[in-house]
Amino acid sequence: MNCTTQKDFYLLAFSCSGENQPLLFMGLLIIYLTAVLGNMMICVLVCLVSQLHTPMYFFLCNLAVQDIISVSAFLPKLIAITITGNTSISFPGCITQIFLFTFCMGLDIFLLATMAYDRYVAICIPLRYCLIMNARMCILLVTMAWIFYISNATCFSLLLSSLSFCKSREMNHFFCDLKMLLEISCSDTSHIKQFMSVEIPFTGILPFVLILTSYLYVITAIVKLRTSAARLKAFSSCSSHLTVVFMFCGTSIGIYIKPHSENSQEQEKFLSLLYIGVVPMLNPLVYSLRNRQVWTAAKIFLAKFILGTPL
């Protein structure tokens, strides 16, 4: 059989008529630009405004950087497909997308878990907050996470780069999906599936369980507060993060629990677009619109920038 590892693949992306192509293009472009600019704004504020030099916003800054990488890895290619109609993607480009997808999804849920633990310590054991969530611990957690998830994504990429492909090179998705790549490969993929079965519980399920456990303790602690004002203040300190957790986990988990049907592939593409593009776009809006500290930091930054005084 004429097998190869270096031929181009073809992404079928979204099926829509020519009349809807400009609308799809404008929608994707708005999502991409809003996500990049919004997350860049978060990074600038956290780095330059001293009032945001706290563990929570340090993790948020890393989440914003990850979101910029995520949308930049997938949406420009989808926008190009929408404009040109050229659905081809090279083999190295496909492996790069899988590397970035594996890295970003793993790092995203780890950062959300770390932020959930931060809220748990702040609300449930506030007297030990500065001792536990010190600068050294925060930097160590984030550094180890970046190194681990880059290494994990590299392992996936190396395993996939050795596969051969004899079947159709078309993928009914808008990016190179790991499951579809394994389906169209004519190589033995059992070792990759075994690696995934061992790796996913540690990189995906364990952080998700930590998020649920942390907020179970947080909600219990909030309910026990004596006054409604205290409960409202405690809940407002973590409401933005809870909103982001529900958006990301709800859309990503929805892919795995949705019923199987003829339209399931189109539903999967739509859900994938939600957590790859829409959620990173909404994250800065959620943290800015629902957070007085971010608003205050933005006002301080703009005032100092206009006056020309050093930050």
Long-range contacts (C-beta under 8 A, 24 or more apart in sequence): 1-166, 1-186, 2-166, 3-164, 3-165, 3-166, 3-186, 4-164, 4-165, 5-91, 5-161, 5-162, 5-163, 5-164, 5-165, 6-91, 7-91, 7-165, 7-169, 8-88, 8-89, 8-90, 8-91, 8-169, 9-88, 9-89, 9-90, 9-91, 9-94, 9-169, 9-170, 9-171, 9-176, 10-87, 10-88, 10-89, 10-169, 10-170, 10-171, 11-77, 11-81, 11-87, 11-88, 11-89, 11-171, 11-173, 11-174, 11-175, 11-176, 12-87, 12-170, 12-171, 12-172, 12-173, 13-78, 13-81, 13-82, 13-87, 13-173, 13-174, 13-269, 14-174, 14-266, 14-269, 15-266, 21-82, 24-82, 25-79, 25-82, 25-83, 28-75, 28-78, 28-79, 28-82, 28-277, 29-79, 31-71, 31-75, 31-277, 31-278, 31-281, 32-71, 32-72, 32-75, 32-76, 32-79, 32-277, 34-281, 35-67, 35-68, 35-71, 35-75, 35-277, 35-280, 35-281, 35-284, 36-68, 36-71, 36-72, 38-281, 38-283, 38-284, 38-285, 38-288, 39-64, 39-65, 39-67, 39-68, 39-280, 39-283, 39-284, 40-64, 40-68, 41-284, 41-288, 41-298, 42-283, 42-284, 42-287, 42-288, 42-294, 43-68, 44-301, 45-294, 45-297, 45-298, 45-301, 48-301, 48-311, 49-297, 49-300, 49-301, 49-311, 51-293, 51-296, 51-297, 51-300, 52-293, 52-294, 52-297, 55-118, 55-133, 55-135, 55-138, 56-115, 56-118, 56-119, 56-122, 56-241, 57-293, 58-138, 58-142, 59-111, 59-114, 59-115, 59-118, 59-138, 59-142, 60-115, 60-287, 62-107, 62-111, 62-142, 63-108, 63-111, 63-112, 63-115, 63-283, 64-283, 64-284, 66-104, 66-107, 66-108, 66-111, 67-108, 67-280, 67-283, 68-280, 69-100, 69-103, 69-104, 70-100, 70-104, 70-108, 70-276, 70-280, 71-276, 71-277, 71-280, 71-281, 73-97, 73-100, 73-101, 73-104, 73-175, 74-100, 74-101, 74-174, 74-175, 74-276, 74-277, 75-276, 75-277, 77-174, 77-175, 78-174, 78-175, 81-174, 89-176, 93-176, 94-176, 94-181, 95-157, 95-160, 95-161, 95-176, 96-157, 97-175, 97-176, 98-153, 98-156, 98-157, 98-160, 98-176, 98-178, 98-181, 99-153, 99-154, 99-156, 99-157, 100-153, 101-175, 101-176, 101-178, 102-149, 102-152, 102-153, 102-156, 102-157, 102-178, 103-149, 103-150, 103-152, 103-153, 105-204, 105-252, 106-149, 106-152, 106-153, 106-203, 106-204, 107-145, 107-146, 107-149, 108-248, 109-203, 109-204, 109-207, 109-208, 109-211, 109-248, 109-249, 110-145, 110-149, 110-203, 110-207, 111-142, 111-145, 112-207, 112-211, 112-241, 112-244, 112-245, 112-248, 112-249, 113-207, 113-208, 113-210, 113-211, 113-214, 114-141, 114-142, 114-145, 115-241, 116-210, 116-211, 116-214, 116-215, 116-218, 116-241, 116-245, 117-210, 117-214, 119-214, 119-215, 119-218, 119-237, 119-238, 119-241, 120-214, 120-215, 120-217, 120-218, 122-237, 123-218, 123-221, 123-222, 123-234, 123-237, 123-238, 124-217, 124-218, 124-221, 149-203, 152-199, 152-203, 155-195, 156-192, 156-195, 159-191, 159-192, 159-195, 160-192, 162-187, 163-187, 163-189, 172-265, 172-269, 173-265, 173-268, 173-269, 173-272, 174-269, 174-272, 174-273, 175-272, 175-276, 208-249, 211-245, 211-249, 215-242, 215-245, 239-290, 240-286, 240-287, 240-290, 240-291, 243-286, 243-290, 244-279, 244-282, 244-283, 244-286, 244-287, 247-275, 247-279, 247-282, 247-283, 247-286, 248-275, 248-279, 251-275, 251-278, 251-279
